[in-house]
Amino acid sequence: MAVHPNIYLVGPMGAGKTTIGRRLAAARGMDFVDSDHEIEARTGVDIPYIFEKEGEAGFRRREKQIIEELSARQNIVLATGGGAILDPDNRRVLAARGTVIYLHASVAQQLVRTARASNRPLLQQATDRRAVLEQLLRIRDPLYREIADLVVETDHRSARAVIREIEAFLDRPKAE
């Protein structure tokens, strides 16, 4: 039995939130939703286009609305965007409405996993991708940890191993 009805995956780009989320939801008989994919489906355009036209602030407003709405659902695994935790309201809502799992990935692993990605607006114009990822992690890591019920290292681990660790945590006996 899950600790909470919903499971929220937070962490940096390239940590595996979408991959792990889909498989975890299937394993637990839950619905999977990716907040970035939901924004794209509703707007009819990709995230880089939203960043281009509305800036990061415009995207974050859309993201906040989506997280508020999706976290009100029941029985979902939600993969959030890497920067969703920048908003204090998002952190509050996620922490209050479900179990938050921080999928941690090193900058080296993120570089490998995002090397060919063209849909990462914060990396698209970067001349030094490592420096950008290091700066993002420096700012965001404490915020991920602030709301995480569990921190899972994803570097050099299979999705199956990560999911086993998460399920062991979710299925542990509750303290009385």
C-alpha positions in Angstrom: 0.0 0.0 0.0 1.3 3.4 -0.9 2.2 6.0 1.7 0.1 8.5 -0.1 -2.3 8.0 -3.1 -0.1 10.0 -5.5 3.6 9.8 -6.3 5.5 12.8 -7.5 8.9 12.6 -9.2 11.2 15.6 -9.0 14.8 16.0 -10.1 17.0 17.5 -12.8 16.6 17.0 -16.5 18.1 13.7 -17.5 17.4 12.1 -14.1 14.9 9.6 -15.6 11.6 11.1 -14.3 9.6 10.2 -17.4 11.1 6.7 -17.9 10.9 5.8 -14.2 7.4 7.4 -13.9 5.9 5.4 -16.8 7.2 2.1 -15.5 6.4 2.8 -11.9 2.9 3.7 -12.7 2.4 0.6 -14.8 3.9 -1.6 -12.0 1.5 -0.1 -9.4 -1.6 0.2 -11.6 -1.6 3.9 -11.5 -2.0 6.6 -14.2 1.2 8.3 -15.4 1.3 12.0 -16.3 4.3 14.2 -17.3 3.6 17.8 -16.5 5.8 19.0 -19.5 4.0 16.7 -21.9 0.6 17.9 -20.5 1.6 21.5 -21.1 2.6 20.7 -24.7 -0.6 18.7 -25.3 -2.8 21.6 -24.0 -1.0 24.4 -25.8 -0.3 22.5 -29.0 3.4 23.6 -29.0 6.6 22.4 -27.5 8.3 23.7 -24.4 11.1 25.5 -26.3 8.5 27.4 -28.3 6.7 28.5 -25.0 10.1 29.6 -23.6 10.8 31.5 -26.9 7.4 33.3 -26.9 6.6 33.7 -23.3 10.0 33.4 -21.6 10.7 31.2 -18.6 8.3 33.2 -16.5 5.4 32.5 -18.8 6.3 28.8 -18.9 6.5 28.7 -15.1 3.0 30.2 -14.8 1.6 27.4 -17.0 3.6 24.8 -15.1 2.2 26.1 -11.7 -1.4 25.8 -13.0 -0.8 22.3 -14.4 0.8 21.1 -11.2 -2.0 22.5 -9.1 -4.6 20.7 -11.3 -2.8 17.4 -11.8 -1.8 17.0 -8.1 -5.5 17.2 -7.2 -6.2 14.0 -9.1 -6.0 10.6 -7.4 -3.8 7.5 -8.1 -1.3 9.2 -10.4 2.5 9.1 -10.8 3.5 12.6 -11.9 6.8 13.5 -13.5 7.5 17.2 -13.0 9.7 19.4 -14.9 13.2 20.0 -13.5 12.4 23.6 -12.4 8.9 23.0 -11.0 10.2 23.1 -7.5 11.4 26.7 -7.9 7.9 27.9 -7.0 7.2 27.7 -3.3 3.5 26.9 -4.0 4.5 23.9 -6.2 6.7 22.6 -3.4 3.9 23.0 -0.8 1.3 21.4 -3.0 3.5 18.4 -4.0 4.6 17.8 -0.4 1.1 18.0 0.9 -0.7 15.8 -1.7 1.6 12.8 -2.1 4.9 11.1 -1.8 7.7 13.0 -3.3 10.6 11.0 -4.8 13.8 13.0 -5.8 15.6 11.2 -8.6 19.1 12.5 -8.2 21.5 12.4 -11.2 25.1 13.8 -11.3 25.9 16.5 -13.7 28.1 14.0 -15.6 25.1 11.7 -16.0 22.9 14.6 -17.0 25.3 15.6 -19.7 25.3 12.0 -21.2 21.5 11.7 -21.0 20.8 15.2 -22.5 23.5 15.2 -25.1 21.2 14.8 -28.1 18.1 16.4 -26.6 16.8 19.4 -28.6 13.8 20.0 -26.3 15.8 21.4 -23.3 15.4 25.2 -23.5 17.8 26.0 -20.7 20.6 24.1 -22.6 19.7 25.1 -26.2 21.8 28.2 -26.3 24.4 27.2 -23.7 28.0 27.3 -24.8 29.0 25.4 -21.6 26.3 22.8 -20.9 28.2 21.5 -17.9 28.3 25.0 -16.3 24.6 25.4 -16.8 23.8 22.0 -15.3 26.1 22.7 -12.4 24.4 26.0 -11.7 20.9 24.6 -11.9 21.8 21.7 -9.6 23.4 24.1 -7.1 20.2 26.1 -6.9 17.6 23.3 -7.2 19.2 20.4 -5.2 18.3 22.0 -1.8 14.7 22.6 -3.0 14.3 19.0 -4.2 15.7 17.7 -0.9 13.4 20.0 1.1 10.3 18.2 -0.1 11.6 14.7 -0.8 10.3 11.8 1.1 13.0 9.7 -0.6 16.1 10.5 -2.5 17.1 7.9 -5.1 20.4 7.9 -6.9 19.9 7.1 -10.6 23.5 7.3 -12.0 24.5 4.1 -13.7 21.4 2.2 -12.5 18.7 0.5 -14.5 15.1 1.7 -14.4 14.2 -1.6 -12.8 16.7 -1.1 -9.9 15.5 2.4 -9.3 11.8 1.2 -9.3 12.6 -1.6 -6.9 14.1 0.9 -4.4 11.1 3.2 -4.7 8.6 0.4 -4.3 10.5 -1.0 -1.2 10.1 2.5 0.3 6.4 2.8 -0.7 5.5 -0.7 0.6 7.4 -0.5 3.9 5.2 -0.9 7.0 4.0 2.5 8.3 5.2 3.6 11.7 2.5 3.6 14.3 
